[in-house]
Amino acid sequence: MHEYSLVQALMQRVAQEARARGASSVRRLSVRIGSLAGVEPELFASAYSLFREGTLCSDAELVIDQVEARWVCPQCGRSPAPGEILHCASCGVPARLAAGDEIMLDRIEMEVPDV
C-alpha cells in the first residue's frame, strides 16, 4: 500500500507550507487523484485519517477530486471517445494522455495570524 507513503509525503509538504506561513492549524486539504495514478482514493483517505492525528491537520477535512483519464491527439487536439482506439480518427496519430495520471495537492486552507 503505497498510499501510506504518499500521505506521509503529503503531510510533510503541508507541514512545511504551514510552518512557512506561521499557521496555527490546517482546515482543509484538496487533492486531485487521477484514475490511472495507481492510487486507491479510499485507501488514501484511510491513511490520511491515521497520519493526521497529532498534527496541524488533526481537524482538517480531506477533499479528493477523482480525475478521469483523458487522451488527446497532439496534432489536432481531438479526443477519442471512451472505448475508441487511442489513435486520432482524423490524423492517425497516436493519442497522448492529457489527464488522469496525476496526484496533485491543489489547495491548503489554513489558519494564519493576522498581519
N, C-alpha and C positions, 0 to 999 in steps of 0.2 A: 504494500500500500504506500505508494509514493506521495499520496495526498498529505500524509503527515509531514513529510519533508517540505512539501510546497507550502503548507500552512505555517510551518516553523519559519521558513524564509519570509513569508508574508508578515508574520508578527515582528520579525527583526526589522523589516523595512518600515512598518508602521511605527514602531518604537523610535526608530531613527528620525523619521519625519516629525513625530510628536515632540521629541526632545528638541529638535532644531527650532521649533515654534513655541516652546515653553508650555505645551498643552498639559492640562490637568487630567483630561480624560478623552477617550475617543467614543463618539456616539454611534457612528455607523461606518461600515466599510462596504464599498460596492466593487464587485469583481466580475469580470467577463470570462466565461469559460466556453471555449469552442467545442463543438460536438466531436471534432477529430483530435482534440488535445490529449486524449487518453486519460482524462480525469473524470472520476465519478462525482458529480456535484453533491450527492447525498453523503458520500464519504468525506468530501472536502468540508462540508458543513459540520459533520460529526467531529472531525479533527479540530476544527475551529472552536467548537464548544469546549473541548478539552484544553486546548492551548491558551485560551483567553483568560482562564481563571488566574487571578492574582496579577493581572497586567492592566495597563491603561485601557484595554479593550474589554474588561470584565463585564461591562454592561452594554457593550456595543453590538448592535444588530449587524448581521452579515446578509447582504443582498447579493444574490448570484444571478447574473444575466446570462442565460444559455444562448450561445450564438450558433446558428445552423451553418453548415458548410455551404459556401457559395463559390462557384467556379466562373471564370470569365475568359473570353478569347483575348489574348494580349494584343491582337492586331485590330479587331473591330469593336471589342468591348461587349459582344453578345454573350449572354449567359445561357448555357444549356439548361433545359428543363430537367427537373429531378428524374432520374432513371435513364436519361439520354446518355449516349456515349460521350465521353469527355473530349470531343473534338468539335470545333466550330462547324456547324452545318453550312455556313456561308463561305468561310475561308479555308476550312480543312486543317486549321492549325490546332494543335493540342491546347486544351484549356488549362489555365493555371488556377491554383487555389487562391482566392481573394479574401476569404474569411472562413473561420471555423476551426483554426488550429491554435488560437490564442489562449493564453492565460494572462489576464491583464488586471492590475489594480487600477480601477477607474477613479475612485473617489474615497477620500478620508474626511469624515466630518468629525471635528474635534472641538473641545472647549479650550479656548486660549484666553489669556489675560487681556483686558482692555489696554490699549496703548494710548 
